[in-house]
Amino acid sequence: MLEATSREIPATGGALSAYNQPEANTPAASMPPALRKPRLRRWEASEYLGLVHGLTVATATLAKLASIGGGPSFQKNGRFPLYPTAELDRWANERLGRLIRSTSEAEG
């Protein structure tokens, strides 16, 4: 019979460990590790907007907005767009607008 042995995995230092070990009871703790980075690829940005802000924005929509304008600001790493999470948060809040209590308060 084979016995299961437990091995300890040493904590790694550096910037990556911060993404893998978020503080408990924070929104980041429930996000997948791939979405805890400071800059996200386009497909990750689409997932991030859905998980954090409840916005369904397709990857193709982000690509179109990057071409015609109106989307979140991004940086380029070679040919790959990278979206800072702070900019995604700002853009999502701008897109959602202010809180209202009644439909009569809604603008036009």
Residue, then its C-alpha position, 0 to 999 in steps of 0.5 A: m500500500l502506498e502512503a501519502t506523504s505531505r511536502e511543504i512548499p516553500a514560500t517564494g519571494g518576489a512580486l509574484s507571491a503577493y498575487n498568490q497570497p492576497e489578504a483574507n476577506t478582501p475581494a482579491a482573495s476570491m479572484p483567480p490568481a491570473l486576475r490579481k496582476p497589476r496589468l491584464r491582457r485583454w481576455e483577462a480584462s474582460e473576465y476582471l470586469g465581469l467578476v469585479h464589476g458585473l459588466t459583461v464586456a467581450t474581448a472583441t468589444l474591448a478590441k473594437l473600443a481600443s480601435i475606435g476609442g471609448g474603452p479603458s486606457f491601456q499600455k502596449n507591451g510589444r503587440f499585446p495591450l495591457y490594461p491596468t486594473a486601476e484604469l479598468d475600475r475607473w472605466a467601469n465606474e464611469r460606464l455604470g454612472r451614479l447610483i439612483r433610487s428611482t427610475s425618475e432620477a435617471e437621466g434621459 
